[in-house]
Amino acid sequence: MKDAFVIQGGKRLKGEIVPQGAKNEALQIISAVLLTSEKVTISNIPDIKDVNKLIDLLGDMGVTIERLAPDTYSFEAKNIDLNFFQSEAFKAKGGGLRGSIMIVGPLLARFGKASIPKPGGDKIGRRRLDTHFLGFEKLGAKFNYNPEDGFFNVDATDLKGTYILLDEASVTGTANIVMAAVLAKGTTTIYNAACEPYLQQLCKMLNRMGAKITGIGSNLLTIEGVTELGGTEHRMLPDMIEIGSFIGLAAMTGSEITIKDVHYKELGIIPEVFKKLGIKLELRGDDIFIPAQDHYEIESFIDGSSMTIADAPWPGFTPDLLSIVLVVAIQAKGSVLIHQKMFESRLFFVDKLLDMGAQIILCDPHRAVVIGLDKQVQLRGISMTSPDIRAGVSLLIAALSAQGESTIYNIEQIERGYQHIDERLRALGADIKRI
C-alpha cells in the first residue's frame, strides 16, 4: 500500500516557510562532482527522492560520500568503477531516474566513455534526450544503441571543442554538454544555450574548479577546454518552483505567509506573473511577505483584452509553475488563458479541478481558459491521484483551499520534488495527514 495525503481544507495558514534547495540545480551540480578526483562539498541539498537516488547512484559508482549536515554532503570521485555501468544494478537504478542522464557528460569528459540505460521519469509528454546526444556527437563522441540490453554505449576518447547550435534551449542538455566540453581540447561555443539560474550556478561552480567558461547568463557560452578540474565548495539556490508554489498557496487560502531567504534577484519574472493575477507580495530584506487577501483580481492587458500567461525558456516564465498559476487563477476575479507551450500533457490534471468545482475550459492539450470564482464559491474536497510533480502540488494547493476532505494518492510523485512537504505545511497550520 502506498502513502496518501488526507487534507481538511478551508483553513487559513500563517507563519514562515523556508524553501528547500533547488531540485533542478541539484541534479546538475551533484553530477559535476564526477569531473574531478578532488573533494567537492555541496550545501542546501534538498532531501527528496530524485536527488537521494542520484547520490546513491554515485555511491555505487565508487564516489566517497560523507553527509556533513542534513543538507550538506562532501563527494570525492577518486576511484570510479567504470564496469559498474554495464551492470544490472546500474540498469535498474539508472533507468528509474531521469537525472541519471546528467552523469554522462562528466563521465565522457573525464574517462572518455559511458553507458546509459534508456531513461524513465515524468509523464509530461515526450522529453527528448536528442539535444544531449547531438551535442556529445558534435564534440566527437560516438554512440551505439544496443536494443538487446537497452543501453547506449558512448565512446569519447578524443573530445574536441566545436561550434554547437542547440536545436532547443534544453537546461539539462546545455548542462550536460557544458560538463563534457570543459575538459575537451580547444574551444567550444554553445549557441541557444539555456541560461536558467541553475545553469549559471553550474558554470560558476565549474569556473571555481578551474574551468574557463564565459558568457554565463546569456544564451551564448564559450568554453575553453582545460586539462583538469579541482575541488570546490558550492551552495545551491533556493527552489524557485517551491517559492512560486508557496506564493500561490498563500493567495488561494487567504493566508499570511513569509517565504524566507528567496534570492529574489534570481527569481526573474516569477513574482511579476503572480502580481498579474492580483496577488500582493512585498520584499522584506530577502524574504517575500504575502499578506492575507480576501480577493485578488487578474489584470487585463492595456487594451482591455484578457490576460494570457504562457511559459517560455528563461528569462521567460518557467513551465514548472504554469500548473500552479492555473490553480491559483481558479479563485481570482476575472479570467485568464494559460498556454503551456513546452509540454503536451501537463494540463490534463484539470479534470480533477473541474470535479472540485473549478470553472476551466480545456481548449486543447496546450491551452486552458480559467474563469475565476473570486472566492464566491469554495472548491469541494475530492479523492484524486497526482500525475506528475507539479500537478501534484497544484492539486495539494487546491485541496488546502477546498471545503471538506480531500485525499491525494500517488504522493511519491509530489515527494520526488518537495521535501517533507506535509510537515512543513503543518507548521503553517495546515490540516494534512499522511496515511
C-alpha positions in Angstrom: 0.0 0.0 0.0 1.4 3.4 -1.0 1.1 6.5 1.1 -1.6 9.2 0.5 -2.3 12.6 2.0 -5.6 13.4 3.7 -6.4 17.1 3.8 -9.1 19.0 5.7 -9.3 22.2 3.6 -10.5 25.7 4.0 -8.2 26.7 6.8 -6.1 29.9 6.8 -2.5 29.3 7.3 0.1 31.6 8.9 3.8 31.7 9.5 7.2 31.4 7.9 8.5 28.8 5.5 12.0 28.2 4.2 12.2 27.0 0.6 14.4 23.9 0.0 17.4 23.8 -2.3 16.6 23.8 -6.0 15.9 20.3 -7.3 16.8 21.1 -10.9 20.1 22.6 -9.8 20.9 19.7 -7.5 20.9 17.1 -10.3 23.4 19.0 -12.4 25.7 20.1 -9.5 25.9 16.7 -7.9 26.7 15.1 -11.3 29.6 17.6 -11.7 31.5 16.1 -8.8 32.5 13.3 -11.3 34.7 15.8 -13.2 37.4 15.8 -10.5 39.2 13.4 -8.2 39.3 16.1 -5.6 36.7 16.7 -2.8 33.6 18.8 -3.6 31.3 20.0 -0.8 27.7 21.0 -1.6 25.2 22.5 0.8 21.5 23.3 0.7 20.8 19.9 -1.0 17.1 19.1 -0.9 16.2 15.8 0.8 14.0 14.5 -2.0 13.7 11.1 -3.8 15.2 12.2 -7.2 18.3 13.7 -5.5 18.8 10.9 -3.0 18.6 8.4 -5.8 21.4 10.2 -7.7 23.6 10.4 -4.6 23.0 6.7 -4.1 24.0 6.0 -7.7 27.2 8.0 -7.2 28.0 5.9 -4.1 27.5 2.7 -6.2 29.9 4.0 -8.8 32.7 4.4 -6.2 32.3 8.0 -5.1 33.3 8.5 -1.4 30.3 10.4 0.1 30.1 11.9 3.6 27.0 13.6 5.0 28.3 16.5 7.0 24.9 18.0 7.9 21.2 17.2 6.9 21.6 19.4 3.8 25.4 19.1 3.2 27.5 16.4 1.6 31.1 16.0 0.5 31.9 13.9 -2.6 35.2 12.6 -3.7 35.2 10.8 -7.1 38.7 9.4 -6.8 38.1 5.7 -7.6 35.2 5.3 -10.1 34.3 1.8 -11.1 33.7 2.0 -14.8 32.5 -1.6 -15.1 29.5 -0.7 -12.9 27.9 0.9 -16.0 27.4 -2.4 -17.7 25.8 -4.0 -14.6 22.1 -4.9 -14.0 22.2 -2.8 -10.8 23.0 0.3 -12.8 20.3 -0.6 -15.4 17.7 -0.8 -12.6 18.9 2.4 -10.8 19.8 4.5 -13.8 16.7 3.6 -15.7 14.4 4.7 -13.0 15.8 8.2 -12.8 15.7 10.8 -15.4 18.5 12.7 -13.7 20.9 9.8 -14.4 21.4 11.2 -17.9 23.3 14.1 -16.2 26.3 11.8 -15.3 27.1 11.1 -18.9 28.7 14.5 -19.8 31.1 14.4 -16.8 32.0 10.7 -17.4 32.7 11.3 -21.1 34.9 14.3 -20.3 36.9 12.6 -17.6 37.1 8.9 -18.7 36.3 9.0 -22.4 33.4 6.6 -22.1 30.0 6.0 -20.6 26.9 3.8 -21.0 23.4 4.7 -20.1 20.1 2.7 -20.0 17.2 4.3 -21.8 15.8 6.7 -19.1 12.4 6.9 -17.4 10.8 9.7 -15.3 7.9 12.1 -15.5 4.9 11.6 -17.7 4.6 15.1 -19.3 4.9 14.2 -22.9 8.0 13.3 -24.9 11.0 14.7 -23.2 13.6 14.1 -25.9 17.2 13.5 -25.0 18.4 14.1 -28.6 19.8 17.5 -27.6 22.3 15.8 -25.2 23.3 13.2 -27.7 23.7 15.6 -30.7 25.8 17.8 -28.5 28.1 15.0 -27.5 28.4 13.8 -31.1 29.4 17.3 -32.2 32.2 17.2 -29.6 33.3 13.9 -31.2 31.6 11.2 -29.1 30.4 8.0 -30.9 27.2 6.3 -29.9 25.8 2.9 -30.4 22.5 1.7 -29.1 22.2 -1.9 -28.2 18.5 -2.9 -28.4 19.1 -6.2 -26.6 20.2 -4.8 -23.3 18.6 -1.3 -23.9 21.9 0.5 -23.3 23.5 3.4 -25.2 27.3 2.9 -25.2 29.3 6.0 -25.8 33.0 6.4 -26.8 34.6 9.8 -26.3 38.3 9.2 -26.1 39.0 12.3 -28.2 36.6 15.2 -27.4 37.4 18.4 -29.3 35.9 21.8 -28.9 33.5 22.9 -31.6 30.6 25.3 -32.5 27.2 23.9 -31.3 23.8 25.4 -32.1 21.3 23.6 -29.9 18.1 22.5 -31.5 16.3 23.5 -28.3 17.4 25.5 -25.2 17.3 22.5 -23.0 18.5 23.1 -19.5 19.8 19.6 -18.8 21.1 19.3 -22.4 23.1 22.5 -22.0 24.4 21.5 -18.6 25.5 18.1 -19.9 27.2 19.5 -22.9 29.0 22.2 -20.8 30.3 19.4 -18.5 31.6 17.4 -21.4 33.2 20.5 -23.0 35.1 21.8 -20.0 37.7 19.0 -20.4 37.6 18.8 -24.3 40.6 20.0 -26.3 40.1 23.5 -27.7 37.2 26.0 -27.6 33.5 25.1 -27.6 30.8 27.6 -28.4 27.2 26.8 -27.4 24.6 29.0 -29.0 20.9 28.9 -28.0 22.2 27.7 -24.6 19.7 27.6 -21.7 20.5 30.4 -19.3 18.4 29.5 -16.2 19.9 30.4 -12.8 20.6 26.7 -12.2 22.8 26.7 -15.2 24.6 29.9 -14.2 25.2 28.2 -10.8 26.8 25.2 -12.5 29.0 27.3 -14.7 30.2 29.5 -11.8 31.0 26.3 -9.8 32.9 24.8 -12.7 34.9 28.0 -13.1 35.8 27.8 -9.4 37.0 24.3 -10.1 39.3 25.7 -12.8 37.1 25.7 -16.0 37.1 28.6 -18.4 33.5 29.5 -19.2 32.4 32.9 -20.4 29.0 34.3 -21.4 27.4 33.0 -18.2 23.8 34.2 -18.0 23.5 34.6 -21.8 22.5 32.1 -24.5 26.0 32.1 -26.0 28.5 30.2 -23.9 32.2 30.0 -24.7 34.2 27.2 -23.1 38.0 26.9 -23.3 38.9 23.3 -22.5 41.3 22.7 -19.6 43.2 19.5 -18.7 41.8 19.0 -15.2 39.5 20.4 -12.6 39.9 20.7 -8.8 37.6 20.6 -5.8 35.4 23.4 -4.5 32.5 24.3 -2.2 29.1 25.2 -3.5 25.8 26.3 -2.0 22.6 25.8 -4.0 20.0 28.4 -4.7 16.5 28.0 -3.1 14.0 26.3 -5.3 12.1 28.9 -7.3 9.3 26.4 -8.1 8.7 26.0 -4.4 8.8 29.7 -3.8 6.2 30.2 -6.6 4.1 27.3 -5.1 4.1 29.0 -1.7 3.0 32.4 -3.2 0.1 30.6 -4.9 -0.8 28.7 -1.7 -0.9 31.9 0.4 -3.2 33.7 -2.1 -5.5 30.8 -2.6 -6.0 30.0 1.1 -6.1 33.7 2.1 -3.1 33.2 4.3 -0.4 35.5 5.6 2.9 33.7 4.8 6.5 34.8 4.8 8.9 32.9 2.5 12.4 33.2 3.8 15.7 33.8 2.0 14.4 33.6 -1.5 17.4 35.1 -3.5 14.9 37.5 -5.1 17.0 38.6 -8.0 17.3 35.0 -9.2 13.5 34.6 -9.4 13.3 36.5 -12.7 9.7 37.4 -13.7 8.1 34.9 -11.3 6.9 37.5 -8.8 5.6 39.7 -11.6 3.5 36.9 -13.0 1.8 36.3 -9.7 1.3 40.1 -9.4 -0.6 39.9 -12.8 -3.1 37.6 -11.0 -3.6 40.4 -8.5 -1.6 38.8 -5.7 0.1 41.3 -3.4 3.6 40.5 -2.2 6.3 42.6 -0.8 10.0 42.1 -0.5 11.3 42.5 3.1 15.1 42.1 3.0 15.4 38.9 1.1 12.1 37.5 2.3 8.8 37.6 0.4 5.8 38.6 2.6 2.4 37.8 1.3 -0.5 39.4 3.3 -3.8 37.6 3.9 -6.0 38.6 0.9 -9.8 38.0 0.6 -9.7 38.8 -3.1 -7.2 39.1 -5.9 -8.1 40.3 -9.4 -6.5 39.3 -12.7 -5.1 42.3 -14.6 -6.1 42.7 -18.2 -3.8 43.9 -20.9 -3.6 47.7 -21.6 -6.1 47.4 -24.5 -8.6 45.6 -22.2 -8.1 42.2 -23.7 -7.9 39.1 -21.5 -4.6 38.2 -19.8 -2.6 35.3 -21.3 0.1 33.6 -19.2 2.5 31.3 -21.2 5.8 29.6 -20.5 9.0 30.3 -22.3 12.7 29.5 -21.9 14.4 31.6 -19.3 14.2 34.5 -18.7 10.6 33.8 -19.7 8.2 32.2 -17.3 9.1 28.6 -16.2 6.8 25.8 -17.4 7.1 24.2 -13.9 4.9 27.0 -12.4 2.1 27.1 -15.0 0.2 24.4 -13.2 0.4 26.5 -10.0 -0.7 29.6 -11.8 -3.7 27.7 -13.3 -4.9 26.6 -9.9 -4.4 30.0 -8.2 -6.4 31.6 -11.1 -9.5 29.5 -10.1 -10.2 31.8 -7.1 -9.2 35.0 -8.8 -11.6 37.6 -10.1 -11.5 37.6 -13.9 -10.4 35.1 -16.4 -7.0 34.1 -17.9 -5.7 31.9 -20.7 -3.0 29.5 -19.6 -0.8 28.5 -22.6 1.5 25.6 -21.9 3.8 25.6 -24.9 6.6 23.3 -23.9 5.0 20.0 -22.8 1.9 18.5 -24.2 0.2 16.7 -21.4 0.8 18.9 -18.4 -2.8 20.3 -18.4 -4.6 17.0 -18.2 -5.0 17.3 -14.4 -7.7 20.0 -14.9 -10.4 17.2 -14.8 -9.7 16.9 -11.1 -10.1 20.6 -10.6 -13.4 20.5 -12.5 -14.6 17.8 -10.1 -13.8 20.2 -7.3 -16.0 22.9 -8.8 -13.5 25.0 -10.8 -14.6 26.7 -14.0 -12.0 25.8 -16.6 -12.3 25.3 -20.4 -9.6 23.0 -21.7 -9.2 24.2 -25.3 -6.6 21.6 -26.3 -3.6 19.8 -24.7 -1.7 23.1 -24.5 -4.3 25.8 -23.6 -6.9 26.2 -20.8 -9.1 29.2 -20.0 -9.7 29.7 -16.3 -12.8 31.6 -15.3 -12.2 32.9 -11.8 -14.7 32.2 -9.0 -13.5 35.3 -7.0 -13.9 33.2 -3.8 -17.7 33.4 -4.1 -17.7 29.6 -4.3 -15.4 27.3 -2.4 -13.9 24.3 -4.1 -15.0 21.0 -2.6 -12.7 18.2 -1.4 -12.5 15.0 -3.5 -10.2 12.0 -3.9 -7.6 12.3 -6.6 -4.3 11.0 -7.9 -1.2 13.0 -8.7 0.0 12.6 -12.3 3.3 14.5 -12.0 5.3 16.5 -9.5 4.0 20.0 -10.3 0.4 19.0 -10.9 0.6 17.1 -7.6 1.4 20.3 -5.7 -1.2 22.2 -7.6 -3.8 19.7 -6.5 -2.4 19.9 -3.0 -2.9 23.7 -3.0 -6.5 23.2 -4.4 -7.2 20.7 -1.6 -5.9 23.1 1.1 -8.3 25.8 -0.1 -11.3 23.5 -0.6 -14.2 22.8 1.7 -14.2 19.4 3.3 -11.8 16.5 3.0 -9.6 15.6 0.1 -7.4 12.6 -0.4 -4.4 12.7 -2.8 -2.9 9.3 -3.9 0.4 8.7 -5.7 2.1 11.3 -3.4 5.5 9.8 -4.2 5.2 11.9 -7.3 5.0 15.0 -5.1 7.8 13.9 -2.9 10.2 13.5 -5.9 10.2 17.3 -5.9 9.2 18.6 -2.5 10.9 17.7 0.8 8.9 16.9 3.9 6.0 18.9 2.4 3.4 17.7 4.9 5.5 18.6 8.0 6.3 22.0 6.6 2.6 22.7 5.8 1.5 21.5 9.2 4.0 24.0 10.8 1.9 26.7 9.0 -1.3 25.3 10.5 -2.5 23.1 7.6 -4.6 20.0 8.5 -2.7 17.4 6.4 -2.1 13.8 7.4 -0.1 11.0 5.8 -1.9 7.7 5.7 
